[in-house]
Amino acid sequence: MPRLSLVIPAYNEEAYLPRLLDTVDVARSRYEGGADAVEVIVSDNGSTDATRDIAHRRGCRLAHQAVRNIAAVRNAGAAVARGRVLCFVDADLRVHPETFNVIDRGLGPGVVAGATGVTLDRWS
């Protein structure tokens, strides 16, 4: 069972997906938990280009969501994830080679984290 599930929401991302997956492969190879401890899921939103084929050829798991809604696409990927930790990244980005190690350290014992939200007034 994988420890981390990386979900990539995608709609017609053939121009970007290979570059992202190249960086994911490097990060997986450097992951101290082992490359097999990270599953990669491409959550496709009805792409009409080669997005699904690229994901399949690169060994990614595929999720499908017909509704054109980014939250629904992310949720479709999360629904098929098997990892204990969910991670999300957009297809037009890249990940750092130490991404998965940093995530693991951030989830380790003794780590304290927090977050806050900010509400902004409308800009005029």
C-alpha positions in Angstrom: 0.0 0.0 0.0 1.4 3.4 -0.9 2.1 6.0 1.8 1.6 9.0 -0.4 -1.0 9.5 -3.2 -0.2 12.3 -5.6 -3.3 13.5 -7.5 -2.9 15.5 -10.7 -6.2 17.0 -12.0 -5.9 17.3 -15.8 -7.8 18.6 -18.7 -6.0 18.6 -22.1 -2.5 18.7 -20.4 -0.5 16.9 -23.0 1.9 19.9 -23.3 2.6 20.0 -19.6 2.1 16.5 -18.1 5.3 14.9 -19.4 7.5 17.6 -17.8 5.6 17.3 -14.5 5.9 13.5 -14.5 9.6 13.7 -15.2 10.1 15.7 -12.0 7.8 13.4 -10.1 9.9 10.4 -11.2 13.0 12.1 -9.8 11.3 12.9 -6.5 10.1 9.3 -6.3 13.6 8.0 -6.9 14.9 10.1 -4.1 12.1 9.3 -1.6 13.5 7.6 1.4 10.3 5.7 1.8 10.9 4.1 -1.6 9.5 4.9 -5.1 6.7 2.4 -4.7 5.4 4.2 -1.6 4.2 7.0 -3.9 1.3 6.4 -6.3 0.6 8.9 -9.0 -3.0 9.5 -10.1 -4.0 11.5 -13.1 -7.6 12.6 -12.6 -8.9 13.3 -16.1 -11.6 15.8 -16.8 -12.7 14.6 -20.2 -9.5 15.5 -22.1 -9.6 15.3 -25.9 -5.9 15.3 -26.4 -3.2 12.7 -25.4 -3.4 13.3 -21.6 -4.9 9.9 -20.8 -2.4 8.1 -23.1 0.5 9.9 -21.6 -0.6 9.1 -18.0 -1.2 5.4 -18.9 2.2 5.1 -20.7 3.9 6.6 -17.7 2.4 4.1 -15.2 -0.1 6.5 -13.6 -3.4 5.4 -12.2 -6.3 7.1 -13.9 -9.5 8.6 -12.5 -12.2 10.1 -14.6 -14.6 12.9 -13.9 -17.0 14.2 -16.6 -18.2 17.2 -14.7 -16.1 20.3 -15.6 -15.4 21.3 -12.0 -11.9 21.4 -10.5 -13.1 20.3 -7.0 -14.9 17.3 -8.5 -11.8 16.4 -10.5 -9.6 16.5 -7.4 -12.2 14.5 -5.5 -12.4 11.9 -8.2 -8.6 11.4 -7.9 -8.8 11.3 -4.1 -11.6 8.7 -4.3 -9.3 6.1 -6.0 -6.2 7.0 -3.9 -4.8 4.2 -1.7 -2.2 6.3 0.2 -2.5 7.4 3.8 -1.5 11.0 2.7 -3.1 12.9 -0.2 -1.1 15.3 -2.2 -2.3 17.5 -5.0 -0.4 19.3 -7.8 -1.5 20.9 -11.0 -0.3 19.5 -14.3 1.5 22.7 -15.4 3.8 22.7 -12.3 6.9 20.8 -11.4 7.9 19.2 -8.1 11.2 19.6 -6.3 13.4 16.5 -6.1 13.0 16.4 -2.3 9.2 17.0 -2.3 8.2 13.6 -0.9 10.9 13.6 1.8 9.9 17.0 2.9 6.2 16.0 3.1 7.2 13.0 5.2 9.3 15.1 7.6 6.4 17.5 7.9 4.2 14.7 9.0 6.7 13.2 11.5 6.3 13.0 15.3 6.9 16.2 17.2 5.9 18.4 14.2 3.6 21.2 15.0 1.8 23.0 12.2 -1.0 25.5 11.7 -2.8 27.4 9.1 -5.1 30.4 9.0 -7.4 32.0 6.6 -7.6 35.6 5.5 -10.7 37.3 4.1 -10.1 40.2 1.8 -12.5 42.9 1.0 -13.4 43.3 -2.6 -10.8 45.2 -4.6 -12.2 48.3 -6.2 
